[in-house]
């Protein structure tokens, strides 16, 4: 594949928005979100007492389904999640920054010669449907997140059904099972998929062997922006393989500043800045500069490949 794509990969909660994305759900149903998260925090211990080991990143999704079945989130389904996504409030400069970073290469004829382009992706432990319903969806090239199934297919074992039918849960169309999850470690799987181009070419096996020159987007063409220690696995993969990593913290948040500074001191990230993406801000300028540097490198590699493939024209021999 031609390796002329720059992937800017974004975390979501506390990176593009200040609050957790589930806040509009709690507001809609009049639920104290601090109590919900406090219950979620206690669940691993409670299940451990029953001898059950659970995924801490997964359990909040199960607790949401429990709240639906208890009538705490009545009628919550994927359509409602999509609609609630429009209520999320983004940091300053979002979503304009997506197109502004694209324009770094789109508006430069030099980069157009070798068709360099910028793509934006979101990898989140939050809810895909809410992201797709938000103001950023039209500006991004792909989302990886958690998804719910509303009506599971029935089993036809033992002859109970000749054809699989949609199982009505609680006689309504509500979230009832977990369809897919992204947790803090599976985020790394996603960047490996991006590297091979699985999202564009699903026939590619992410676990199959592939030569480095065949990668669609090598790690050195990726920038990852996130907010905290939970993103260390992705930070580590990219930083070790030539990608760029950037952490953000909310304006005036001393604890957030200390957190990202620790990431820098421990060699996890290349730089950090406030979660303000307006043109001229530190975060905007850093990201813009890294896109320019990557584009220049890709352009130079492109010229080098042309030179290597060009032979010297034959000339007349003279005495």
N, C-alpha and C positions, 0 to 999 in steps of 0.2 A: 504494500500500500504506500501511497505518497504521504509522507509524514509532515504535512503542512497545516495541521490543525492544532490550535492552542485550546486546551480545555480549562476553563475556570470552574472549579467545583466548590459549591457552597454548602455549608451546614445551614440549618434554618433557625431553630429556636435559639435565642440569645445572640444570633449572628446577623440575621436579616430583620428579626423582630425582637423587641425587648422582653416580651412575656412569652410564656409557653403558648403554643398555638391553640391548646384546648380551652383557653379562657372564654371565647365566645360560647362554647358549649355550656360551661358552668353558668354564665350570665343568662343564657336562654332559659335554663331550667331552675334558676334561683338557688344554685348549689354553691356552698362555700368551697372554693377550690383548694384552700389550705387544708380543709378537713378531708377532702378526697385524697390529696397527695399524702396526708398523714396516714390514712388507712392503707394506701398502697405501700408505704414504707414498712408497715407492720406485717404485711402479708407474707414475706419470705420467712420471717420468724415463726409465724403461726403455722404455715405449711410444714416447716422443718420439724415442729413439734409432732406432726403427724407422719413424719418420716418421708416427706415429699420435698425433693429439691427442685426449685423453680428458677427460671430465667428472670432475673431482676428487671431486665429491659422489656420483657414481654408481659409481665404481670399487670401493668396498668391497662393494657388492652383487654385482658380478661375481666378486670374490675369494671371497665366501662360496660362490657356485655352484661355483667352481673347487675349493674345499675339499671340497664334497660329492662331486664327481666323483672326487677323489683319495682318498676314503675318510677324510678328516680329520673331516668332519661326517657320518658315515654315517646315512642315513635321515632327514635333516633335511627336514621338510615344513611346510606351513602349520599343520597340526594340532599338531605339536610346538612350533612357534613360539607358538601360542595358549596351550598349556599352560605353556610356560616364562615367559610373561608374568606368571603368578601369583606368580613368585618375585621380581619387582622390588620393591625397598624404596623407599618414598617419604619425602620430607621430612616433618617433624612438621606436623600439621595437615591433611595430605592423606589421604583425600579429603573430610574433613568440611567444608573450606572451600567446596566447591562448593555444598552445600545452604545453608550459612550466608550466602553472598552472595545466593543466590536468596531467602532469607527476608527480606532487607532490603526487598524490594518485596512479596513474597507476604504478609507479616504486617502490611502497612500498608494500611488501608482506603482511604486517599486514592489510593494508586497503583493499587489494584484498580479504582477507578472508571473509569480509562482503560486498564485491562488491561495495564499495564506488566509485563514479565517479563524475566528474566535467562536467557540461554543460554550454555553453556560449549562451547568448541571447542578441539581440539588440532591444531596443525600441526607436523609433525615430519619431519626427514630420516631418522628411524628407521623401524621396521617396524610397519605397521598391525596385523598379527595379534597381535603381542606387546602392543600397547596395548589391543586389544580383549579380550585374555585377562587383563588386569591388574585391580587393585582399583578403578581409577577409571572403568572403562568404563560402569558403570550410572549414573554421575553426569553424563556428558557427552552433548552433543547431536550430535556429529559428530567424525570423525577424518579428517585428511588425512595420509598417510604413504606409505612405499614398500611395494610388494607384489610377491610372486613368483607366477609361473605354474608349476604342477607338471607338467602334461602338455599340451604345446602341440598344437594341432590340425594334422594333416598337410595338406599341399597336395594338391589333386586335379588339378594341372596335368599336361598330357601324358597324361591318361587313366589315371594310376596308381591313382587312387581315384575311384569314382563318388560317394562321400559322404565328407565330412570325418570322419576318425576321430581319436581321442585317441592321440597318439604316446607310446608307452611309452619313457621315458628311463631308461636303466640298469635296465630291467625292474622299476622300482619307482616309487612315488609320492613324488618328492622335488622340491625346488625346482630348476628347470632354466632358467628365463628370467625376466627382469625384466618385471613387468606394468605398474607405474607407479612414478614417482619424485617426490619432493619435494626440491628442493635449496634453497639459501639464497635464490636469486632467485625461484624459482617460488612461494615462500611469499607473495609479494606478489600473485600471481595469485589465490591462495585468498581473500585479504581482499577483492579485487574481486568474486569470486564471492559471498562472504558479503554484500557490500553490495547486490548486485542480487537476492539470494535464490535463486541458481541451485541451491543444495543443497535448497531446498524446492520449487522450481519448475524442474525440469530442462529444460522447454521454452524457458526464457529463454536467449538467446545472450549469453554473457559479454562478447563483443566488439561486440554490437549497441548502438545508441544508446538511451539511456534517460534520461528527465527526472529531475532530482534528487529531485523529490517522489515519484517512483515507487520509489525504492530501498527495499528491505525494512529494511536496517540501515545507515543512513548512517555514515560513518567517525566522526562526532562521537559516535556511540553505541557505540563500540568501545574496549576496553581490551586492550592487548597486554602479556603478561608473558613475559620471556625472560632469557637469561643473558649474552649477549655480542655481540661485533662482527659475528658471522655473521648477526645479526638486524637489522642496521642498515637494510637495504632496507625491511622492514616498519615498523620504528621511524619511518623518515623519512616513509613514506606516511601513516601515521596522525597523526603529530605535525603535519605540514603541513596536514592536513585536519580538525583539531579533535578527533582521538581522543586517548586517554591512553596513555602508555607507561611501563612500569616494569621495571627490571632487578633481578635477584637474584644473590647470591653466597653461597657456603657459609660457615657460621659459622667464624670464625678464619682464613679464607683471605685473607691480605694481598694476594696477586696478584689474586684475584678481586675484592677491594674496589677495588684500583687500576684494574682493567679497567672496572668499572661507573662508577667516579668519572670516568674519562676520557670515557665516553659522556655523562655528565651535563654535564661541562665543555664538550663539543663540541656540546651542544644536541640530542643524539640522543634523550634520554629526559627524562621529567618528574621522575622520582625513582628511588631504589633502596633496597633493604633486604636483610637476610639472608633466605635461603631457609628461612624458618620461618613457617608459615601458621597457627599456633595462635592461638586467639582472644586478642586483646590484644597480639599482636606488632606491630611496626612495619608489616610487610608486610600483615598482616590489616587493620589499622586504615586504612591508606592505600587499599587496594582497597575496603573497605567505604564509606569516605567518598566515593570517586569514584562508586560505584554510586548513593549517595544524591544526589549533585549532579546526575548524569545523569538520575535519576528525577525530581527536582524540576524540571529544565528541561523534560523531556518533558511533565510534568503542566502546567506553566505554558503551554507551547505548545498543549496540548490545550484549556485554558480560553480561550486567545486565539482559537483556531479557532472555538470555540462562540460567543464574543462577536461575532466577525466575521460569523458566519452567522446571527445573530439580528437581526431587524429590530425597530424600535420599533413597539409596538402603536398603531393609530390611536386618536385621542381626539376628543371633541366640541370643535368650535371655539366660542369665546366672543368677544364684542365686547371 
